[in-house]
Amino acid sequence: MNRKFRNQLFRVHTWIGLSLSAFFTFMFLTGTLLVAGFEIESIGRPAIWTTLQEDERTASFGQIYDGIKSAHPEGKAFVILKHPKSWLVDRTFGHTGWGERVSYWTDPTTGTVVYETGDPGFSTILAGLHDTFLIDSRIVFILISAMSIPLLFQMVSGLISYRRFWKGFFRWPSSASGFRIWAGGAHRLTALWAAPLIFLIAITSFFFLLGGLGIEGEKLKFQPPAPRASALPDGFDGTVINAAEAKARAALTGFHPVTLTLPGGKAGSLKFIGQHEDFSHFRGETTVAVDPLTLEVLDIYTPDDFRGLARVNLLMELLHYGVWGGAFSMVLWIVLGFVATALAFTGSLVYAARLAPTASTDSSNLRFWRRMGPLRWVYLLVLLGALFAVSWRLNPDNYISSHVHPVDAEGTVARLILQERLRSNTPIEIELRIGVPGVSSALVEVNGTAAQSVDLDRAGDKAVGHFRFEPLETGNEVIAYLKKPDGTEQKITFRMGSPIW
């Protein structure tokens, strides 16, 4: 290849590396830790680890659901994952009775609850930093995903600039000729070993960029179920779930569901998701939707029914997250991820050494910082913003409010708003938000105590009041009496259940 062109390409490679090496170092490091982020977070949780083989994990979706409702009658389950990973027990995403997000962990053979984890945890915070710097914005996600384009350019331009790169896979960097030569050798060596991972990360990140821009392919459309009065019909339990699963399996021979999503509203259906024996693991998953009221099979979608980019969505996720080959691929992605992190870091060292080849390391790093120009202040602002976001998310006082809907009325009539976490032996203030017009006064009865009056602040036809709540170890029921000027009264019951933590 023409030397002049190669030199010009290398200048662009160097300039992009100067500008983005710190960003790539951070992204590679956080992404590497995320591969096993939950495992790191769960080192002190022996109850959620298991050594059971797949054929020993016999708990059905129905057993899991009944196990959760037995331990937490007021809790809600939304997504049930059977053996999310071979070394973890079954996991169910849901809400507590007071509306806080929670994961219920259940025994793979009996379905009984063995542990509960809340949010946010280490892996949640780390994922937020990696995806959007904890700034919940679509624009930020798009900008970060767009860095897949310069990342791919850096890999290609680096290989072109490195003549006969295929000879350098085992060329260990030498420190005999000084720091600059060592840093350059380390950068080239790590680039060669990390190249396969970087290529896949760049491609999958670009795919996520397209998704952020709304280019996702055709989404599945599900038929509406029979009309019903609530999200889950009366008498809904594990027996209904097991019967629905049997219908789903009978409708599609060779279907093996491992995920169940439960409806969150009246128009939702039970969706069983898993692999079909006619399709490889990388082709995608099969979904069978069942009416929770009539147990009629509404829809069957196999990987052949996906259109556009949706056909490769699962493959992109498996490759990006490093879970395409179970524990083997996770370990491989972690090792290569640390190599990629070293690649981005040594790139900055190479540039610093070139700026001050005879100066001290501190001096060269300072020049590296100055040479970045106005971009260094962008990095500083992002760092300060991320630190603030982490401290805000971890501060127990900055709790995202949760809602409690009545068990005997529509949620639009009234609801409770918790601005604090419900914890054992910790009194909190609860907001009673009344959604029906014309209520002149309200009384609340807390855990069977005498009813107390609630001062109401009015906003148009609606009203809001506050009262003190002292949680018990069991129960935690609030009964509200809403009175109108004509003397009519409506009784509404809220049940929050026992504090988990």
C-alpha positions as CSV (number, residue, x, y, z in Angstrom):
1,M,0.0,0.0,0.0
2,N,1.2,3.5,-0.8
3,R,3.4,4.8,2.1
4,K,2.0,8.3,1.9
5,F,-1.5,7.1,2.2
6,R,-0.5,4.9,5.1
7,N,1.1,7.8,6.9
8,Q,-1.9,10.0,6.4
9,L,-4.1,7.2,7.7
10,F,-1.9,6.8,10.7
11,R,-2.1,10.6,11.5
12,V,-5.9,10.3,11.6
13,H,-5.6,7.2,13.7
14,T,-3.4,9.1,16.2
15,W,-5.7,12.1,16.3
16,I,-8.8,10.0,17.0
17,G,-6.9,8.0,19.6
18,L,-5.8,11.2,21.3
19,S,-9.4,12.3,21.5
20,L,-11.2,9.1,22.4
21,S,-8.6,6.9,24.2
22,A,-10.0,7.9,27.6
23,F,-13.6,7.2,26.4
24,F,-12.7,3.8,25.0
25,T,-10.7,2.8,28.1
26,F,-13.8,3.5,30.2
27,M,-16.2,1.7,27.9
28,F,-14.0,-1.4,27.6
29,L,-13.4,-1.6,31.3
30,T,-17.1,-1.2,32.3
31,G,-18.2,-3.5,29.5
32,T,-15.7,-6.2,30.7
33,L,-16.9,-5.9,34.3
34,L,-20.5,-6.1,33.1
35,V,-20.0,-9.5,31.5
36,A,-19.9,-10.9,35.1
37,G,-21.3,-7.9,36.8
38,F,-24.2,-9.6,38.6
39,E,-21.9,-12.5,39.6
40,I,-19.5,-10.0,41.2
41,E,-22.4,-8.3,42.9
42,S,-23.7,-11.7,44.2
43,I,-20.5,-13.1,45.8
44,G,-22.1,-12.7,49.2
45,R,-25.4,-14.3,48.2
46,P,-25.0,-18.1,48.4
47,A,-28.7,-18.7,48.2
48,I,-28.9,-17.8,44.6
49,W,-26.1,-20.0,43.4
50,T,-26.8,-23.6,42.3
51,T,-24.9,-26.7,40.9
52,L,-28.1,-28.5,39.7
53,Q,-28.0,-29.9,36.2
54,E,-30.6,-28.8,33.7
55,D,-32.6,-32.0,34.0
56,E,-32.8,-31.6,37.8
57,R,-34.4,-28.1,37.5
58,T,-37.9,-29.4,37.5
59,A,-39.9,-26.4,38.9
60,S,-42.6,-25.3,36.5
61,F,-43.7,-21.7,35.8
62,G,-46.7,-22.4,37.8
63,Q,-44.7,-23.6,40.8
64,I,-42.5,-20.5,40.7
65,Y,-45.5,-18.2,40.5
66,D,-47.3,-19.9,43.4
67,G,-44.0,-19.9,45.4
68,I,-43.7,-16.1,45.0
69,K,-47.4,-15.5,45.9
70,S,-47.1,-17.8,48.9
71,A,-44.1,-15.8,50.2
72,H,-45.3,-12.4,49.1
73,P,-49.1,-12.4,48.5
74,E,-49.1,-8.7,47.7
75,G,-46.1,-8.9,45.3
76,K,-46.4,-8.9,41.5
77,A,-44.5,-11.1,39.0
78,F,-43.9,-9.8,35.5
79,V,-41.1,-11.9,33.9
80,I,-40.1,-15.4,35.0
81,L,-36.8,-16.7,33.9
82,K,-36.1,-20.4,34.3
83,H,-32.3,-21.1,34.7
84,P,-31.2,-17.6,33.5
85,K,-27.7,-19.0,33.8
86,S,-26.7,-22.6,34.7
87,W,-25.1,-21.5,38.0
88,L,-28.0,-19.3,39.2
89,V,-31.4,-20.3,40.5
90,D,-34.6,-19.2,38.7
91,R,-35.2,-15.5,38.7
92,T,-38.4,-13.5,38.5
93,F,-38.7,-9.8,37.9
94,G,-41.5,-8.1,39.7
95,H,-42.7,-5.5,42.2
96,T,-43.2,-5.6,45.9
97,G,-46.6,-4.9,47.4
98,W,-45.6,-1.3,47.9
99,G,-44.4,-0.9,44.2
100,E,-40.6,-1.2,44.6
101,R,-38.8,-3.2,41.9
102,V,-37.5,-6.5,43.0
103,S,-36.1,-9.8,41.8
104,Y,-37.5,-13.0,43.4
105,W,-35.1,-15.9,43.3
106,T,-36.7,-19.3,43.6
107,D,-35.5,-22.9,44.1
108,P,-35.2,-24.7,40.7
109,T,-36.9,-27.8,42.0
110,T,-39.6,-26.6,44.3
111,G,-40.3,-23.0,43.2
112,T,-40.1,-21.6,46.7
113,V,-38.5,-18.2,47.2
114,V,-34.9,-18.4,48.5
115,Y,-33.8,-14.8,48.2
116,E,-34.8,-11.3,47.1
117,T,-32.7,-8.6,45.5
118,G,-33.6,-4.9,45.1
119,D,-32.6,-2.2,42.8
120,P,-30.2,-0.5,42.1
121,G,-27.2,-2.8,42.6
122,F,-23.6,-2.8,41.4
123,S,-24.5,-4.3,38.0
124,T,-27.4,-1.9,37.5
125,I,-25.2,1.1,38.2
126,L,-22.4,-0.2,36.0
127,A,-24.8,-0.9,33.1
128,G,-26.2,2.7,33.4
129,L,-22.7,4.1,33.3
130,H,-21.8,2.0,30.3
131,D,-24.9,2.7,28.3
132,T,-25.6,6.4,29.0
133,F,-23.3,7.6,31.8
134,L,-26.4,7.2,34.0
135,I,-28.1,10.0,32.0
136,D,-31.4,8.4,31.0
137,S,-31.6,10.0,27.6
138,R,-32.1,8.5,24.1
139,I,-29.8,11.1,22.7
140,V,-26.9,10.1,25.0
141,F,-27.4,6.5,24.1
142,I,-27.3,7.3,20.4
143,L,-24.1,9.4,20.8
144,I,-22.3,6.6,22.8
145,S,-23.5,3.9,20.3
146,A,-22.2,6.1,17.4
147,M,-18.7,5.8,18.8
148,S,-18.8,2.3,17.2
149,I,-17.9,4.0,13.9
150,P,-14.6,5.6,15.0
151,L,-13.9,2.4,16.9
152,L,-14.2,0.3,13.7
153,F,-12.0,2.9,11.9
154,Q,-9.4,2.7,14.6
155,M,-9.2,-1.1,14.3
156,V,-8.9,-1.1,10.5
157,S,-6.5,1.9,10.2
158,G,-4.3,0.4,12.9
159,L,-4.0,-2.9,11.1
160,I,-3.2,-1.1,7.9
161,S,-0.6,1.1,9.5
162,Y,1.0,-1.8,11.2
163,R,2.9,-3.5,8.3
164,R,2.9,-7.3,8.4
165,F,0.9,-7.3,11.6
166,W,0.3,-11.0,11.3
167,K,3.9,-11.5,12.5
168,G,3.4,-9.6,15.7
169,F,1.0,-11.8,17.6
170,F,3.8,-13.1,19.9
171,R,6.2,-10.1,19.7
172,W,6.5,-9.1,23.4
173,P,7.3,-5.4,23.9
174,S,10.8,-4.6,25.0
175,S,11.6,-2.1,27.7
176,A,15.3,-2.0,26.8
177,S,14.9,1.0,24.5
178,G,12.9,3.2,26.8
179,F,9.3,3.8,27.7
180,R,8.1,5.0,24.3
181,I,9.3,1.8,22.5
182,W,7.7,-0.3,25.2
183,A,4.4,1.5,25.1
184,G,4.3,1.2,21.3
185,G,5.0,-2.5,21.4
186,A,2.4,-3.1,24.1
187,H,-0.2,-1.1,22.1
188,R,0.5,-3.2,18.9
189,L,0.4,-6.5,20.8
190,T,-2.8,-5.8,22.6
191,A,-4.4,-4.5,19.3
192,L,-3.7,-7.8,17.6
193,W,-5.2,-10.0,20.4
194,A,-8.2,-7.7,21.0
195,A,-9.0,-7.2,17.3
196,P,-11.7,-10.0,17.0
197,L,-13.5,-8.7,20.1
198,I,-13.3,-5.0,19.0
199,F,-14.6,-5.9,15.6
200,L,-17.7,-7.7,17.1
201,I,-18.2,-4.9,19.7
202,A,-18.1,-2.3,16.9
203,I,-20.6,-4.2,14.7
204,T,-23.0,-4.9,17.6
205,S,-22.8,-1.4,18.9
206,F,-23.6,0.0,15.5
207,F,-26.6,-2.4,15.5
208,F,-27.7,-0.8,18.8
209,L,-27.2,2.6,17.2
210,L,-29.7,1.7,14.5
211,G,-32.1,0.6,17.2
212,G,-31.7,3.9,19.0
213,L,-32.5,5.7,15.8
214,G,-35.7,3.7,15.5
215,I,-34.5,1.3,12.8
216,E,-35.4,-2.0,14.5
217,G,-37.2,-4.0,11.9
218,E,-40.8,-5.2,12.1
219,K,-42.2,-5.8,15.6
220,L,-44.4,-8.7,16.5
221,K,-48.1,-8.0,16.6
222,F,-50.2,-10.0,19.1
223,Q,-53.9,-10.6,18.9
224,P,-55.9,-9.2,21.9
225,P,-57.3,-11.7,24.4
226,A,-60.9,-12.0,25.5
227,P,-62.1,-9.0,27.5
228,R,-61.6,-9.2,31.2
229,A,-61.9,-7.0,34.3
230,S,-58.3,-7.0,35.4
231,A,-54.8,-7.7,34.3
232,L,-55.0,-11.3,35.7
233,P,-58.4,-13.0,35.8
234,D,-60.1,-14.1,39.1
235,G,-58.7,-17.4,40.4
236,F,-55.4,-17.0,38.4
237,D,-52.6,-19.1,39.9
238,G,-49.9,-21.6,39.0
239,T,-52.4,-24.2,37.9
240,V,-53.7,-21.8,35.2
241,I,-50.1,-21.0,34.1
242,N,-49.2,-24.7,33.8
243,A,-52.4,-25.4,31.8
244,A,-51.5,-22.5,29.5
245,E,-47.9,-23.8,29.1
246,A,-49.3,-27.2,28.2
247,K,-51.5,-25.5,25.5
248,A,-48.5,-23.7,24.2
249,R,-46.4,-26.8,23.9
250,A,-49.2,-28.8,22.3
251,A,-49.7,-26.0,19.7
252,L,-46.0,-26.2,18.7
253,T,-44.2,-29.5,19.0
254,G,-40.6,-29.1,19.9
255,F,-41.1,-25.9,21.7
256,H,-39.2,-25.5,25.0
257,P,-40.1,-22.2,26.8
258,V,-37.7,-20.8,29.4
259,T,-39.3,-17.4,29.9
260,L,-42.8,-16.3,30.8
261,T,-44.1,-12.7,30.7
262,L,-47.3,-12.1,32.5
263,P,-49.7,-9.4,31.4
264,G,-49.5,-6.0,33.1
265,G,-52.8,-4.8,31.8
266,K,-56.3,-6.0,30.7
267,A,-55.2,-6.3,27.1
268,G,-52.1,-8.5,27.7
269,S,-51.6,-12.2,27.2
270,L,-49.3,-14.9,28.7
271,K,-46.2,-15.1,26.5
272,F,-44.1,-18.2,26.6
273,I,-40.6,-17.6,25.1
274,G,-37.9,-20.1,24.4
275,Q,-36.1,-22.2,21.9
276,H,-37.6,-24.5,19.2
277,E,-35.7,-27.6,18.2
278,D,-35.9,-26.7,14.5
279,F,-33.9,-23.4,15.0
280,S,-30.4,-22.9,16.3
281,H,-29.7,-20.9,19.5
282,F,-28.4,-18.0,17.3
283,R,-31.4,-17.8,15.0
284,G,-33.7,-16.4,17.7
285,E,-36.4,-17.3,20.1
286,T,-40.0,-18.6,19.6
287,T,-42.9,-17.0,21.3
288,V,-46.4,-18.5,21.9
289,A,-49.1,-16.2,23.3
290,V,-52.0,-17.6,25.3
291,D,-55.1,-16.0,26.6
292,P,-55.0,-16.1,30.4
293,L,-58.8,-16.2,30.7
294,T,-59.8,-18.8,28.0
295,L,-56.4,-20.5,27.6
296,E,-56.7,-20.1,23.8
297,V,-53.5,-20.0,21.9
298,L,-53.5,-16.5,20.2
299,D,-50.2,-16.3,18.3
300,I,-47.2,-18.4,17.4
301,Y,-44.0,-16.7,16.2
302,T,-40.9,-18.5,15.3
303,P,-37.5,-16.9,14.1
304,D,-38.8,-17.2,10.5
305,D,-41.5,-14.6,11.3
306,F,-39.1,-11.8,12.2
307,R,-38.4,-9.2,9.6
308,G,-35.5,-6.8,9.0
309,L,-33.0,-6.2,11.7
310,A,-35.2,-8.0,14.2
311,R,-34.0,-11.3,12.7
312,V,-30.5,-10.8,14.1
313,N,-31.4,-9.0,17.3
314,L,-30.7,-12.0,19.6
315,L,-27.4,-12.8,17.8
316,M,-26.2,-9.2,18.3
317,E,-27.1,-9.3,22.0
318,L,-25.4,-12.7,22.5
319,L,-22.2,-11.5,20.9
320,H,-22.1,-8.1,22.5
321,Y,-22.8,-9.4,26.1
322,G,-20.5,-12.4,25.7
323,V,-23.1,-15.0,26.6
324,W,-23.2,-16.8,23.3
325,G,-21.3,-19.8,24.7
326,G,-22.2,-19.8,28.4
327,A,-19.4,-19.7,31.0
328,F,-16.7,-20.3,28.3
329,S,-17.6,-17.2,26.2
330,M,-18.0,-15.1,29.3
331,V,-14.5,-15.9,30.5
332,L,-13.1,-15.3,26.9
333,W,-14.9,-12.0,26.7
334,I,-13.6,-10.9,30.1
335,V,-10.0,-11.8,29.2
336,L,-10.2,-10.1,25.8
337,G,-12.1,-7.2,27.4
338,F,-9.2,-6.5,29.7
339,V,-6.8,-6.7,26.7
340,A,-8.9,-4.2,24.9
341,T,-8.9,-1.9,27.9
342,A,-5.1,-2.2,27.9
343,L,-5.1,-1.3,24.2
344,A,-7.0,1.9,24.7
345,F,-4.9,2.9,27.7
346,T,-1.5,2.1,26.1
347,G,-2.6,4.2,23.1
348,S,-2.7,7.3,25.4
349,L,0.7,6.3,26.8
350,V,2.2,6.1,23.3
351,Y,0.9,9.6,22.5
352,A,2.1,10.9,25.8
353,A,5.6,9.4,25.2
354,R,5.7,11.0,21.7
355,L,4.9,14.4,23.1
356,A,7.7,14.3,25.6
357,P,10.1,11.4,24.8
358,T,12.8,12.5,27.2
359,A,10.5,14.0,29.9
360,S,9.1,12.3,33.0
361,T,5.9,10.3,32.8
362,D,4.1,13.0,34.8
363,S,5.2,15.7,32.4
364,S,4.3,13.8,29.3
365,N,0.8,13.0,30.8
366,L,0.3,16.6,31.5
367,R,1.2,17.5,27.9
368,F,-1.2,14.8,26.7
369,W,-4.0,16.4,28.8
370,R,-3.2,19.9,27.4
371,R,-3.0,18.6,23.8
372,M,-6.6,17.4,23.9
373,G,-7.7,21.0,23.8
374,P,-11.3,21.8,24.6
375,L,-12.2,18.1,24.6
376,R,-10.5,17.7,27.9
377,W,-13.2,19.9,29.6
378,V,-15.9,17.7,28.0
379,Y,-14.2,14.7,29.6
380,L,-14.1,16.5,32.9
381,L,-17.7,17.5,32.8
382,V,-18.8,13.9,31.9
383,L,-16.7,12.6,34.8
384,L,-18.2,15.0,37.3
385,G,-21.7,14.3,35.9
386,A,-21.2,10.5,36.2
387,L,-19.9,10.8,39.8
388,F,-22.9,12.9,40.7
389,A,-25.3,10.4,39.0
390,V,-23.7,7.5,40.9
391,S,-23.9,9.3,44.2
392,W,-27.5,10.3,43.5
393,R,-28.6,6.7,42.6
394,L,-26.9,5.2,45.6
395,N,-28.2,7.8,48.1
396,P,-31.1,6.2,49.9
397,D,-32.8,9.6,50.2
398,N,-33.2,9.8,46.5
399,Y,-35.7,7.1,46.1
400,I,-37.8,7.0,43.0
401,S,-41.4,7.1,44.2
402,S,-43.5,3.9,44.0
403,H,-47.2,3.5,43.7
404,V,-49.7,1.3,45.6
405,H,-53.0,0.6,43.9
406,P,-56.1,-0.5,45.8
407,V,-57.2,-4.1,45.9
408,D,-60.9,-3.4,45.7
409,A,-61.2,-0.4,43.3
410,E,-59.7,1.0,40.2
411,G,-56.3,2.6,40.5
412,T,-57.8,5.9,39.2
413,V,-60.0,6.2,42.3
414,A,-57.0,6.7,44.7
415,R,-53.5,5.4,45.2
416,L,-50.7,5.7,47.7
417,I,-47.4,7.3,46.8
418,L,-44.3,6.3,48.7
419,Q,-41.4,8.7,48.4
420,E,-39.3,6.5,50.7
421,R,-38.4,2.8,50.8
422,L,-40.6,0.6,53.0
423,R,-38.2,-0.9,55.5
424,S,-38.7,-2.8,58.8
425,N,-39.1,-0.6,61.9
426,T,-38.7,2.7,59.8
427,P,-41.7,5.1,59.9
428,I,-42.3,6.9,56.7
429,E,-44.7,9.5,55.3
430,I,-47.2,8.3,52.7
431,E,-49.1,10.4,50.2
432,L,-52.8,9.6,49.5
433,R,-53.6,10.8,46.0
434,I,-57.3,10.9,45.3
435,G,-58.3,10.7,41.6
436,V,-62.1,11.1,41.8
437,P,-63.6,14.6,42.1
438,G,-65.8,15.9,44.9
439,V,-64.1,14.3,47.9
440,S,-64.4,16.7,50.8
441,S,-62.6,14.7,53.5
442,A,-60.7,11.5,54.1
443,L,-59.9,9.1,56.9
444,V,-57.2,6.5,57.0
445,E,-57.0,3.4,59.1
446,V,-53.5,2.1,59.4
447,N,-52.9,-1.6,60.4
448,G,-56.2,-1.8,62.3
449,T,-55.6,1.3,64.4
450,A,-58.3,4.0,64.9
451,A,-59.1,6.0,61.8
452,Q,-57.3,9.3,61.6
453,S,-58.2,12.4,59.6
454,V,-56.1,13.4,56.6
455,D,-55.7,17.1,55.7
456,L,-56.3,17.4,52.0
457,D,-54.7,19.8,49.6
458,R,-56.8,20.4,46.5
459,A,-55.7,20.7,42.9
460,G,-58.9,21.4,41.0
461,D,-61.4,18.6,41.6
462,K,-58.8,16.2,43.0
463,A,-57.0,16.1,46.3
464,V,-53.8,15.0,48.0
465,G,-53.1,14.2,51.6
466,H,-50.3,12.8,53.8
467,F,-50.2,10.6,56.8
468,R,-47.5,8.9,58.9
469,F,-47.1,5.1,58.5
470,E,-45.2,2.7,60.8
471,P,-44.6,-0.6,59.1
472,L,-45.2,-3.9,60.8
473,E,-43.4,-7.2,60.2
474,T,-46.5,-8.6,58.6
475,G,-49.7,-7.2,57.1
476,N,-49.3,-3.5,56.5
477,E,-52.8,-2.6,55.4
478,V,-54.2,0.9,54.9
479,I,-58.0,1.5,54.6
480,A,-59.1,4.9,53.3
481,Y,-62.6,6.3,53.7
482,L,-63.4,9.0,51.1
483,K,-66.3,11.2,51.9
484,K,-68.3,13.5,49.8
485,P,-70.4,16.5,50.9
486,D,-73.6,14.6,50.3
487,G,-72.6,12.1,53.0
488,T,-71.7,9.2,50.6
489,E,-68.5,7.3,51.6
490,Q,-66.3,5.0,49.6
491,K,-64.0,2.5,51.4
492,I,-60.7,1.6,49.6
493,T,-58.2,-1.0,50.8
494,F,-54.4,-1.0,50.2
495,R,-52.2,-3.9,51.1
496,M,-48.4,-3.5,51.0
497,G,-47.3,-6.8,52.5
498,S,-44.3,-7.5,54.8
499,P,-41.1,-5.5,54.4
500,I,-38.5,-7.7,52.7
501,W,-35.5,-5.8,54.0
